[in-house]
Amino acid sequence: MIELPEATVLAGQINQTVTGKRIKKVTANQSPHKFAWYTGDPAAYHARLVGKTIHAAAASAGEVEIQVDGMRLILGAALRYYDAGEKLPPKHQLLVEIEGGGALVATIQMWGCLFCVGEGEEVGFADYRLGRERPSPLTAAFDRPYFDDLIRESSGSLSAKAFLATEQRIPGLGNGVLQDILWTARIHPKRKMETLSGGETGQLYQAVKTVLQAMVNQGGRDTERDLYGRVGGYRTILSKNTVGTPCPVCGTIIKKEAYLGGSIYFCEGCQK
Ligand SMILES: [Zn+2]
């Protein structure tokens, strides 16, 4: 899986690199992965895509959607581009070789999707549909009244982490980007939503908007890699890179804990 800022960066780079080129060969499921989801038989991907032209890519929730002559590739996976002659990784879940050289490679870490659908075909995953029905937090439609409605419609007993990063409530906002959003809002990941003051709700809304945009503007997070294998330029404040180091604001040592099926990072000084 990837998250919204990195999906946005990857989509932009795909547009600069492979858009307009034709697909020579597709290899799907070469290294079977228990949590790699395909639509139908991955062995059919080659026949469905060969000879077709790659058009525009765009981020949608935590996926990169690539238009390909009457088809769509919907990729929620780490994506890399390799130039002609570059050594390809031995393991991958999707390899798209380009006419004239070069290849797009998708690999799944924990879990992720590699859908290939024709026009009018449904993607039969509920999470995928949910993520498309709601506005992206990077758009103007995701405004303060909309955010307040999201809070009202959800249970007040949800923790801040569960509110932000479960049920596709905010498309593409996952457990990675969540950490710096909550730190910026000065809210602990375990805080119950019903205990937030009006001011804190405002801080949380602002943090969702500004932190995600900063991550996009700076080429993704420094814990993730872009299409060319470079780490992103956004320096994470709370992540595996900073755990055990002092908080840049208050100097308290940044902690890591397991919570709700993933790690949380927090500063006990800033996030009460
Ligand atoms: Zn702090």
Residues whose N, C-alpha, C, O or C-beta is under 5 A from the ligand:
A	BS01	ZN	C247 V249 C250 G251 T252 C267 G269 C270
